[in-house]
Amino acid sequence: QVQLVESGGDLVQPGGSLRLSCAASGSIFSIYVMGWYRQAPGKQRELVARITNGGSRNYADSVKGRFTISREHAKNTMYLQMTSLKPEDTAVYYCNADIETTARVKINSWGQGTQVTVSS
């Protein structure tokens, strides 16, 4: 019905930058909220950043000042610009979205994840 596909994960050195993308496709009427989550080995999945349809942004304390979330509404695409990366940012990053389908059904969708590894 709806698919989210992440891209951009890579191996990067501490202090480096990376840009993640999430493209949503399918029977989409509207996307109300999109967010990035991450899960590191041995850790629970946590919210990294979230952006509403109105452009309000929220960030985890651990990434404030370093990460920037954005959307291109016409393309149903979300981005996460990550700078000053730290080893503790290493995780699988997942795209998430609250979506109303063309059938006016509200759903929550997850992508498959993209690996970000920060290491020297």
N, C-alpha and C positions, 0 to 999 in steps of 0.2 A: 504493500500500500504506500508506505513512505520509507525512503531510504536515506540515511545519513552516511556520508563517506568522508573520513578524515584523510588528510595528507600533510606532508611536510616534516614529519618526525625524522630525526637524524641523530647521529653522534656529533656532539659539539664540545669544545673545551670550555672550562669554567671562564666566565666573563663574556662568552660569546652570545650570539643572537640566533633566533630561529623564528620562523613564521609558520604557524599551523593554519590549515584551511579546513573548513567543513562545508560540504555541499549537500543540500537537501533536495530531494527529487521525489516525484510521485504525485499523488492526488492531494495537493496542498492548496487550501484556501487562504490560510493565514498562519504565520508563525508568531506566536505571542512572546515567547521567551526562548532564547538560546543560551547555552552555557557550555563551558569547558570544565570537565572533571578530570581528575588524575588518580591513579592508584599505583603506589610504589610497592615493591616487594615487602610483604609482611605488614602492610598498612591498609587501613580502610580507604575506600574511595572517598575523595573529598572534592568539594567545589573549589575550583580555581577562580573562575570569573563568570559573570552572567550579564546579559544585556537584554532589556525588554524591548518591545516594539516601539516604545516611545523614546528609546535611547538611554534610559537609565542604566548605569553600570555599577556592578558590585564586584569586589575583589577579595580574595582571601588575604588576611594580614601578611602572610608570608610572601606574597607576590606584589603587594602594593608598591607602586613606583617603578616596577620593573616590567610588568606585563600590561598590555593594552588589548582590550577586546573591541571588535568592531563588526559591523554587518553591512552587506550590500543586499538590500531588501529585494531589488528587482531580480537578483540572481539566486535568492535563497541561500546565500553563502555567508558564513561567519569566519572570522579570522582571530587568531591570537598571536600578537607580536610579542615575543619574549626576548628580553634583553638582560644583560648582567646575569646570565644563567649560573646557577650554583649546582654542585653535585646533588644536593637534596631535591632539586627539581626533577631528577631522574624518575621517570614513571611512564606508564602507558596513559596517554591523554585521550579522553573520550569526548565526543560531541554529544550534546543532549538538546532536545527541543520540545517545547510544548506547542503542539500543532493542532489546528482545526482543519480537517480534511474538507474536500469539496462536497462531501456528504454531510457536513456539519457535525462530524464526530470529533471530539477532542481526544487526542492521544498524546502520549509521551514516547519519544523515540530516542534510541541510542545508536551511535555508530559502533564500529568494531574496534576502534582505537588505533592510535599510532604511537610508536615507541620513541620517546625522547631520552637520550642518554647524555648526561653531562659528566665528562671525565677527561682528565689530562693524560 
